[in-house]
């Protein structure tokens, strides 16, 4: 008997504690308060308790269905988020690798391009130097030829003048030997000599004039004849000298022309070889520059795509996070609603009298 009383007391206390906890939970929640109001309306309408229980159970079933649909939708969304983020992450990794690879390649191309630019500039300078050397050599050769022409003209005129002097001298000597003229009048030859101005600077002229002066002062026919013979020999020497100088100048001019042509051909070969090398290096530089530009443009495009994909990744990740937060919040809310529905059903099926009494008292207060 005491055991039965103890069990009844424990059950009653447990039931009473469970009831109080259920009422507190329902009153502390807006949805729970709505349930209590709904239960109160049914109690006041004298409808069968079964209808109230069925309504609460139907409502709980709806909550469970909504939760099930929400879970299925969340699974699909989570799967899509996982797949999309995974694909984007793979694309981002690929773009990062490609960007790094292109940067490394560009870093390799830059020194090559700079080296090729320096080589092209060096070859161009060599060509400019060759042009300048040819120009200077041509100007020097032109001056040399002008000098040669001047010397040759002087020698030609000197030779012509001496032919005149020689002819006049020989005629004079011949006339003296034939007794037609006297050696005292030989001073006239000095005037003939002075008429040929190009002879003044010729070798042997000064000595010739001195002999001519001595000859004009001679009184002895024999001595005068000796001096005349000496003068004739000097004239021949001067003529030979002029001819030798002309030959020497001609040979020197041919040597200078030959040396100039050889030098010009040598520079021309170097010029052509350097020009060919410049053309090849320019082609290489153009190819390298184009390749560098294409690589830089490609890297720029890759970096832009990388930034876009990273931004897209962040946006989808944020959107997925928001959807997950919304799902977690709605799940907590539906779990709470389901818990409150369980408590409301429990109260209506186990403690309807107590519940009805409390609700009526609550209604009288308000």
Secondary structure by P-SEA (a helix, b strand, c coil): caaaaaaaaaaaaaaaaaaaaaaaaaaacaaaaaaaaaaaaaaaacccaaaaaaaaaaaaaaaaaaaaaaaaaaaaaaaaaaaaaaaaaaaaaaaaaaaaaaaaaaaaaaaaaaaaaaaaaaaaaaaaaaaaaaaaaaaaaaaaaaaaaaaaaaaaaaaaaaaaaaaaaaaaaaaaaaccccccccaaaaaaaaaccccccccaaaaaaaaaaaaaacccaaaaaaaaaaaaaaaaaaaaaaaaaaaaaaaaaaaaaaaaaaaaaaaaaaaaaaaaaaaaaaaaaaaaaaaaaaaaaaaaaaaaaaaaaaaaaaaaaaaaaaaaaaaaaaaaaaaaaaaaaaaaaaaaaccaaaaaaaaaaaaaac
